[in-house]
Amino acid sequence: MSGTKRVAFCYAEGMKTSERSKMASRQSARLSTLPLSKLTTILPHFEASARRHLNTSVASISKLHAGGNSQIYVLELKGRTQKLLVKKYYKDTIHRLEREYSAFTFLKQSSSDTLRQQVPSVLWVNEQEYYGVYSFEPGFHKSGEQVTENDLRDVMNFIINLQTYRRNEPALHFENALSAAISLNAYIHEVERRIKLFKVAVARGGVAKSVIVQVEKVQAEQKLQKFLGDFRKKYAERTLSAALPAEEARLSPMDFSLFSVLFREAKPPCFVDFEYFGWDDPLHMVADFLQHDRSQGIPRALQEAFIDQYRQQATGLSESTLQRLPLTLAILGAVWAARHLYFLTDEKIKPRKHAASDYFNLEVYIGEQLKKLEHRINRLEFIE
């Protein structure tokens, strides 16, 4: 493996196993039962919709503690064994419900049997109250230490199948994915944007003073800026600015990690969380899966096998695009460091409170983000 490839894996292997295990343990979503009387408060018109669509009523409601930005509920129905999953989206400018609804609807109509089996079904949506109703798919998450080579092969097969679609095909009128990238410079600009958002939040009082002190102590901004400067010096501008050919854009759920995967017994895994879905750099989905906060702890050998499978099976991509993969992996390490910085602002804390209103602990959340930020910052390095 070349030196630049090794850069890509430095974060995943850097955290102590004990630290990763603690974080992995928090990835397991749990259910808490709510009084049925809460239904009319949480989802005011759901009962009438259930009677209209399914000719039955709700027997119980539970909240799924899954983190993220949206509230997720699991409902049992009277006289039915199949549960429903209701996702009440955080409403902002990125059209979360519309993107996920469109993605699942499209994939359920796919010509690929595998893709049809690997996403939930959409039952109905309520655009006014901004929630979607989906089939509840039983499954379990795995941490980076728990996944096997076969697990990652299944994930890569999903990526390959999804990337068989081309932008010029009829009826594929999706928007660009959120934070879609068309060049290495686009990733660099994403890092700079997150740093700027953090500084703007600081200026308007949207970051706690104690947090500012901790961020300054680890020299987060300075180290990120140095990394970007070194990255720009290391690679020619023509490499950094080279645009992805339009015909090589591929569909992606974005925010794609092990937490997007529900592993199931004797069935292919199910993939969830498509709130940022759209067209993007095909390498982004692969690289971000390995660099994602929720995917840490995957052994290096399995990461290498994952990338090798992509190189062997990806179709329709130029060699110049494939050669960007090690660089994309490296710069996404900086993107994630900048994300943890931005996650400390009130702008990003607000949707977390929305999703976990009844159990959100601000002090614990900030502590975790600071710890992750420091670790990411200290792993920003090039290995020749």
C-alpha positions in Angstrom: 0.0 0.0 0.0 1.3 3.4 -0.9 2.1 6.1 1.7 -0.9 8.3 0.8 -3.3 5.3 1.3 -2.0 4.8 4.8 -3.0 8.4 5.7 -6.6 7.4 5.1 -6.6 4.8 7.8 -4.8 6.7 10.6 -7.9 7.8 12.4 -9.8 4.5 12.5 -6.9 2.7 14.2 -5.9 5.6 16.4 -8.4 5.4 19.2 -7.8 3.0 22.1 -10.0 -0.1 22.0 -11.5 0.7 25.4 -12.5 4.2 24.2 -14.1 2.9 21.0 -16.0 0.2 22.9 -17.5 2.8 25.2 -18.6 4.8 22.1 -19.8 1.7 20.3 -22.0 0.7 23.3 -23.9 4.0 22.9 -24.6 3.2 19.2 -27.1 0.5 20.2 -30.5 2.1 20.0 -33.0 1.3 22.7 -36.8 1.7 23.0 -38.7 3.4 25.8 -42.4 2.8 26.1 -44.6 5.9 26.2 -48.2 6.3 27.5 -50.6 5.8 24.6 -52.1 9.1 25.5 -48.9 10.7 24.2 -49.8 9.8 20.7 -52.2 12.7 20.1 -49.5 15.1 21.4 -46.7 13.7 19.3 -48.6 12.8 16.2 -52.0 14.5 16.4 -53.7 13.0 13.3 -51.9 9.7 13.2 -54.8 7.6 14.6 -57.2 8.8 11.8 -54.5 8.1 9.2 -53.9 4.6 10.6 -57.6 3.8 10.3 -57.7 5.1 6.8 -54.6 3.4 5.5 -54.6 0.2 7.5 -58.1 -0.1 8.9 -56.8 -0.5 12.5 -55.6 1.6 15.4 -52.5 1.9 17.6 -51.9 -0.5 20.4 -48.7 0.9 21.8 -46.0 3.6 21.1 -42.3 3.6 22.0 -39.5 6.0 21.3 -36.4 4.8 19.6 -33.3 6.4 21.2 -31.3 6.6 18.0 -29.6 10.0 18.2 -29.4 12.0 15.0 -31.7 14.9 14.1 -35.2 13.4 13.9 -37.6 11.8 16.4 -38.3 8.1 15.8 -41.2 6.1 17.2 -42.1 2.4 16.9 -45.8 1.7 16.9 -47.6 -1.6 17.4 -51.1 -2.0 15.8 -54.1 -3.8 17.1 -54.5 -7.1 15.4 -51.2 -6.8 13.5 -47.8 -8.4 14.0 -45.9 -6.0 11.8 -44.8 -2.9 13.6 -44.6 0.6 12.1 -41.7 3.1 12.3 -42.7 6.8 12.4 -40.0 9.3 11.8 -40.8 12.9 12.8 -38.2 14.9 10.9 -36.4 18.0 12.1 -37.7 20.7 9.8 -35.1 22.9 8.2 -34.1 23.9 4.7 -32.7 20.6 3.4 -36.0 18.7 2.8 -35.2 15.7 5.0 -38.6 14.0 4.6 -38.8 14.6 0.9 -35.3 13.2 0.2 -35.8 10.1 2.3 -39.3 9.4 1.1 -38.2 9.8 -2.6 -35.1 7.6 -2.1 -37.0 4.7 -0.4 -39.9 4.9 -3.0 -37.4 4.8 -5.9 -35.4 1.9 -4.4 -38.5 -0.2 -3.7 -39.3 0.1 -7.4 -35.8 -0.8 -8.4 -35.1 -3.6 -10.9 -32.6 -5.0 -8.4 -34.1 -7.6 -6.1 -31.3 -7.0 -3.6 -31.9 -3.2 -3.4 -35.7 -3.7 -3.0 -35.1 -6.0 0.0 -32.5 -3.7 1.6 -34.6 -0.6 2.4 -37.8 0.0 4.4 -41.2 0.4 2.7 -42.9 3.8 2.7 -46.5 3.6 3.9 -47.5 7.2 3.9 -46.2 10.7 4.8 -47.7 13.7 6.4 -46.1 16.8 5.0 -48.0 19.2 7.3 -46.8 17.5 10.5 -43.6 16.5 8.8 -43.4 12.8 9.5 -43.1 9.6 7.4 -44.5 6.2 8.2 -42.3 3.2 7.2 -42.2 -0.5 7.8 -40.3 -1.4 11.0 -37.3 -3.5 10.0 -36.0 -5.6 12.9 -32.2 -5.7 13.0 -29.1 -4.8 15.1 -26.1 -2.5 14.8 -22.5 -3.6 14.9 -19.5 -1.6 16.0 -16.3 -1.4 14.1 -14.8 -4.1 16.2 -17.7 -6.4 15.6 -18.0 -6.3 11.8 -16.7 -9.1 9.7 -15.3 -9.2 6.2 -18.6 -10.7 5.1 -20.5 -7.8 6.7 -18.4 -5.3 4.9 -18.8 -7.2 1.6 -22.5 -6.9 2.0 -22.2 -3.2 2.6 -20.0 -2.8 -0.5 -22.4 -4.8 -2.6 -25.1 -2.3 -1.6 -22.9 0.6 -2.7 -22.1 -1.1 -6.0 -25.7 -1.9 -6.7 -26.8 1.7 -5.9 -24.1 3.1 -8.0 -25.3 1.3 -11.1 -27.7 4.1 -11.7 -26.6 7.0 -13.9 -27.7 10.6 -13.8 -28.8 10.6 -17.5 -31.3 7.8 -17.1 -35.0 8.7 -17.4 -37.0 9.5 -14.3 -33.9 10.0 -12.1 -34.5 13.6 -11.2 -33.0 13.7 -7.8 -31.3 16.8 -6.4 -27.6 16.8 -5.5 -27.0 15.2 -2.2 -26.5 17.5 0.8 -22.9 18.7 0.8 -22.2 16.9 -2.6 -18.6 17.3 -3.7 -17.3 17.5 -7.3 -13.6 18.0 -6.5 -11.0 17.7 -3.7 -11.3 21.4 -3.3 -15.0 21.0 -2.5 -14.0 18.9 0.6 -11.4 21.5 1.5 -14.1 24.2 1.3 -16.4 22.1 3.5 -13.7 22.1 6.2 -13.3 25.8 5.9 -17.1 26.3 5.9 -17.5 24.4 9.2 -14.6 26.4 10.8 -16.3 29.6 9.7 -19.7 28.5 11.1 -18.1 27.8 14.4 -16.4 31.2 14.5 -19.7 32.9 13.6 -21.4 31.0 16.4 -18.7 32.1 18.8 -19.1 35.8 17.8 -22.9 35.7 18.4 -22.7 33.8 21.7 -23.8 30.5 20.3 -20.9 28.5 21.9 -20.4 28.1 25.6 -17.3 30.0 27.0 -16.0 26.8 28.6 -16.2 25.1 25.2 -14.3 27.9 23.5 -11.5 27.5 26.2 -11.2 23.7 25.4 -11.2 24.3 21.7 -8.4 26.9 22.0 -6.5 24.5 24.3 -6.3 21.8 21.7 -5.6 24.4 18.9 -8.3 22.9 16.8 -8.6 25.8 14.3 -4.9 26.3 14.0 -4.2 22.6 13.4 -7.0 22.3 10.8 -5.8 25.3 8.9 -2.2 23.9 8.9 -3.5 20.6 7.6 -5.3 22.3 4.8 -2.3 24.4 4.0 -0.1 21.3 3.8 -2.7 19.4 1.8 -2.8 22.2 -0.8 1.0 22.3 -0.9 1.3 18.6 -1.3 -1.0 18.2 -4.3 -1.0 20.3 -7.5 -3.9 22.7 -8.0 -4.9 20.8 -11.1 -5.4 17.7 -8.9 -7.4 19.6 -6.3 -9.6 21.5 -8.7 -10.2 18.6 -11.2 -14.0 18.3 -11.4 -15.8 15.0 -11.3 -17.1 14.3 -14.8 -20.9 14.8 -14.7 -21.5 11.3 -16.0 -19.6 9.8 -13.1 -21.9 11.2 -10.4 -23.7 8.5 -8.4 -26.6 8.3 -6.0 -25.7 8.3 -2.3 -27.6 8.4 1.0 -24.8 10.5 2.5 -24.1 10.4 6.2 -23.4 6.7 5.5 -21.9 4.6 8.3 -22.3 1.4 10.3 -25.1 3.1 12.1 -26.9 3.2 8.7 -26.9 -0.6 8.6 -29.3 -3.0 10.3 -27.8 -6.4 10.2 -30.4 -9.2 10.1 -30.4 -13.0 10.6 -30.4 -15.0 7.3 -31.3 -11.9 5.3 -29.2 -9.1 3.6 -28.7 -6.1 5.8 -31.3 -3.2 5.7 -30.0 0.3 5.1 -31.7 3.3 6.7 -31.3 7.1 7.1 -31.4 8.7 3.7 -32.2 12.2 4.8 -29.4 13.7 2.7 -29.9 11.5 -0.4 -29.0 12.6 -3.9 -26.2 12.8 -6.6 -22.7 13.0 -5.4 -19.0 12.0 -5.9 -19.1 8.2 -5.9 -15.9 8.1 -3.8 -17.6 10.1 -1.0 -19.9 7.3 0.0 -17.0 4.8 0.2 -14.6 7.2 2.0 -17.1 8.7 4.4 -18.2 5.2 5.5 -14.7 4.5 6.7 -14.1 7.9 8.2 -17.5 8.4 9.7 -17.8 8.9 13.5 -20.1 5.8 13.7 -17.8 3.5 11.8 -14.7 3.7 13.9 -12.8 0.6 15.0 -12.9 -1.3 11.7 -9.5 -3.2 11.5 -7.2 -1.9 8.9 -7.1 -5.2 7.0 -10.9 -5.1 6.6 -10.8 -1.5 5.5 -8.2 -2.4 2.8 -10.4 -5.3 1.6 -13.4 -2.9 1.5 -11.5 -0.5 -0.7 -10.1 -3.3 -2.9 -13.6 -4.6 -3.5 -14.7 -1.2 -4.6 -11.8 -0.8 -7.0 -12.5 -4.2 -8.5 -16.3 -3.8 -8.9 -17.0 -0.1 -9.5 -18.1 0.5 -13.1 -18.1 3.5 -15.3 -15.5 5.4 -13.4 -12.3 6.8 -14.9 -8.9 5.8 -13.5 -8.3 9.4 -12.6 -11.4 9.4 -10.4 -10.4 6.1 -8.7 -6.9 7.5 -8.1 -8.5 10.2 -5.9 -9.7 7.7 -3.4 -6.7 7.8 -1.0 -6.8 11.6 -1.1 -10.5 11.7 -0.5 -10.1 9.4 2.5 -7.4 11.7 3.9 -9.3 15.0 3.5 -12.5 13.5 5.0 -10.5 13.0 8.2 -10.2 16.8 8.3 -13.9 17.1 7.4 -14.9 15.0 10.4 -12.6 17.1 12.7 -14.4 20.2 11.5 -17.8 18.6 11.9 -17.0 17.9 15.6 -16.0 21.5 16.0 -19.3 22.6 14.4 -21.3 20.1 16.5 -20.4 22.2 19.5 -22.5 25.2 18.3 -26.1 25.9 19.4 -27.1 25.5 15.7 -26.2 21.8 15.8 -27.2 21.2 19.4 -30.8 22.3 18.7 -31.7 19.4 16.4 -30.0 16.9 18.8 -32.4 18.2 21.5 -35.3 17.8 19.1 -34.4 14.2 18.5 -33.7 13.3 22.1 -35.9 15.8 24.0 -36.6 13.5 26.9 -33.1 12.2 27.5 -30.6 14.7 26.0 -27.7 15.5 28.3 -26.0 18.6 27.1 -22.9 18.2 29.4 -22.3 14.6 28.2 -22.9 15.6 24.6 -20.4 18.4 24.7 -17.8 16.2 26.5 -18.1 13.6 23.8 -17.7 16.0 21.0 -14.7 17.7 22.6 -13.0 14.3 23.1 -13.7 13.3 19.5 -12.5 16.7 18.2 -9.2 16.4 20.1 -8.6 12.9 18.9 -9.3 13.8 15.2 -7.1 16.9 15.4 -4.2 14.9 16.8 -4.5 12.4 14.0 -4.3 14.8 11.1 -1.0 13.8 9.6 0.5 12.6 6.3 2.5 9.4 6.2 5.0 9.0 3.3 
